Amino acid sequence: MAFFMQDNLKEIGHFSRLHGYNGKLVISFINENPSILSKKITIWINISGLITPFKIQEIQPLNKNKLILSLLNINKDKAEELKNKSVFINPKDIDLEEEKFDKNNIVGYNLFSQEEENLGKVSAVIKIKNNNLIQLYINKTEILLPYNEKTILVLDHSKKEIKMDIPDGLIELYTGE
């Protein structure tokens, strides 16, 4: 199976070094956000010309573009052999993960303020570099709210609800109340 998958794989980084003495490896990412990796995703490594799958056991953040990974059945000696090897993923695995849990896929969710007030349903997420906005309508008036990691208090996909920290007076600027 690995031979057929080789063409579909995408390089995301490499194992730059070991971390500690238990076989943990530091993965350095190339042009990818480390958050793309989860325990559900299989990583692939080229070992002597054979593309080999590995299951992620544990993920720990290290810094902006590095993670510490524990791989199933990898001890210190095996980890040493993986050092400086490129790491690949199947892009289809990432697409499936993002479809399920994409924080921008919240159109139709009920939006609540930090005071638990239901403001209505999200009409759209407007993607602007470093300044995403949520669009909703209150009494036919368009409201645009900043939408980023700092403003999200709770995002519940099962209930289709989002609770946000909304700056005081921002909604009143739109509604005139």
C-alpha positions in Angstrom: 0.0 0.0 0.0 2.8 2.4 0.8 4.2 2.3 -2.7 0.9 3.5 -4.1 0.5 6.3 -1.6 3.9 7.8 -2.2 2.6 10.1 -5.0 -0.2 11.5 -2.8 2.0 12.4 0.2 2.9 16.0 1.1 6.1 16.9 3.0 5.3 18.9 6.1 8.7 19.0 7.8 11.5 16.9 9.2 12.6 15.5 12.5 15.3 17.9 13.6 16.4 16.3 16.9 15.5 14.1 19.8 13.7 15.4 22.8 14.7 13.8 26.1 15.6 10.2 26.6 12.3 8.4 25.9 12.3 8.4 22.1 10.4 11.7 21.6 11.2 13.6 18.4 11.0 17.3 17.5 9.3 17.9 14.2 10.2 21.2 12.4 7.6 22.4 10.0 8.1 23.8 6.5 5.4 26.4 5.5 2.8 24.5 7.5 0.9 25.3 10.7 1.8 22.7 13.4 -1.9 22.6 14.3 -2.6 20.5 11.2 -1.3 17.4 13.1 -3.5 15.4 15.4 -3.3 12.0 16.9 -5.8 10.7 14.3 -3.4 11.5 11.4 -0.8 9.0 10.2 2.6 10.4 9.4 4.8 8.8 6.8 8.6 8.6 6.7 11.0 7.5 3.9 13.2 4.9 5.5 15.7 3.4 3.0 13.4 4.1 0.1 10.4 2.6 1.8 7.6 4.9 2.8 6.6 3.8 6.3 3.5 4.8 8.3 3.8 5.9 11.9 1.0 6.5 14.4 1.2 9.5 16.7 0.9 8.7 20.3 1.4 12.1 21.9 1.8 15.7 20.7 3.3 18.5 22.7 3.8 22.1 21.5 7.4 23.4 21.5 7.4 26.7 19.7 5.9 28.5 16.7 6.9 26.0 14.1 7.9 22.9 16.1 6.1 20.1 18.0 7.4 17.2 20.1 6.0 13.9 19.0 5.8 10.5 20.6 5.3 7.8 18.1 3.8 4.4 18.8 6.5 1.7 19.3 9.4 4.1 18.9 12.1 4.0 21.6 15.3 6.1 21.8 17.3 3.9 19.4 14.6 3.9 16.8 14.0 7.6 17.2 17.8 8.2 16.6 17.3 6.5 13.2 14.4 8.8 12.3 16.4 12.0 13.1 16.8 14.3 10.0 14.2 12.3 8.1 11.5 14.1 6.2 7.9 13.8 7.5 5.0 13.4 5.1 1.2 13.3 5.5 -1.7 12.4 3.2 -3.4 15.8 2.4 -6.8 14.0 2.4 -6.3 13.3 6.1 -6.0 17.0 6.8 -8.9 18.0 4.6 -11.2 15.6 6.5 -10.0 17.0 9.9 -10.6 20.6 8.8 -14.0 19.9 7.4 -15.1 18.5 10.8 -13.5 21.1 13.0 -12.9 24.2 10.9 -13.4 27.2 13.2 -14.4 29.2 10.2 -17.2 26.8 9.3 -19.7 28.3 11.7 -22.3 29.7 9.4 -25.7 29.1 10.9 -24.3 28.7 14.5 -26.1 30.6 17.3 -23.9 33.4 18.5 -23.8 34.3 22.2 -22.2 37.2 24.0 -20.0 36.7 27.1 -23.2 37.5 29.1 -25.0 34.5 27.5 -27.2 36.7 25.4 -28.3 35.1 22.1 -27.4 37.6 19.4 -28.7 35.5 16.5 -27.2 33.2 13.8 -23.9 33.7 12.1 -24.5 34.8 8.5 -20.9 34.6 7.3 -17.3 34.5 8.3 -15.4 37.2 6.3 -11.8 36.2 6.0 -9.4 39.1 6.0 -5.7 38.5 6.7 -5.2 38.8 10.4 -8.6 40.3 10.9 -11.5 37.8 10.3 -15.0 39.0 11.0 -18.3 37.4 11.8 -21.3 38.8 10.1 -24.7 38.6 11.6 -28.0 40.5 11.4 -29.9 42.0 14.4 -33.2 43.5 13.3 -32.1 43.6 9.7 -28.9 45.6 10.6 -25.6 44.1 9.6 -23.2 43.6 12.5 -19.5 42.8 12.0 -17.5 41.4 14.9 -13.8 40.6 15.2 -13.3 36.8 15.1 -10.0 35.4 16.3 -8.5 33.1 19.0 -8.8 35.9 21.6 -12.5 36.5 21.0 -13.7 32.9 21.0 -14.7 31.8 24.5 -16.6 28.6 23.6 -17.0 26.9 20.2 -19.4 23.9 20.4 -19.8 22.1 17.1 -22.2 19.6 18.5 -24.7 22.3 19.7 -23.8 24.6 16.8 -23.1 27.4 19.2 -20.3 30.0 19.6 -19.8 32.2 22.6 -17.6 35.3 22.1 -16.0 38.1 24.1 -17.5 41.1 22.3 -16.0 44.5 23.0 -18.3 46.8 25.1 -20.4 49.1 23.0 -19.6 47.5 19.6 -23.0 46.1 18.9 -24.6 49.4 20.0 -22.5 51.3 17.4 -24.4 49.3 14.7 -27.8 49.3 16.3 -27.8 52.8 17.7 -29.2 51.6 21.0 
